[in-house]
Amino acid sequence: MTLCFGFLAGTSWQDSLAWDEATAVVDGTVVEIFEPGLMVKGSGSVLVRYVAGGAEYEIEIGRDLGEHFLRLGDVLPIEYAAARPGRARAVWAVETARSDLGLWAVTAGLFAVLATASGAGYLVGQLQRGRQ
């Protein structure tokens, strides 16, 4: 469990990092929805179109962005790298990752403490059994 929640915390941390290059924010519009397949878990993804520097770009992102479930025609803020406008992400996804980071890190820490206590209890039991 510690590894699972630690992975979630690491992913949230990575997704919430600020880029090391200049960025700008524009409005993007959901232009297409991709439903998940029959055997695929999740809510699917969407294609978002945005304009940067006079050119149109598209990115595919997850449909469920925490507090926002995207529908066709929805407008959302898109952050893109000023030097490379094709590199972009949804601002709402970054905000969701930042808010989830604390929860996942605390949960991973609690499971690490429980695992340590369990291991210590096991070792104490083995030591006591060896003395008998």
Secondary structure, DSSP 8 states (H G I E B T S, - for coil): -HHHHHHHHHHHHHHH---SS-EEEEEEEEEEEE---TT--S--EEEEEEEETTEEEEEEEESEETTEE--TT-EEEEEEESS-TT-EEEHHHHHHHHHHHHHHHHHHHHHHHHHHHHHHHHHHHHHHHHH-
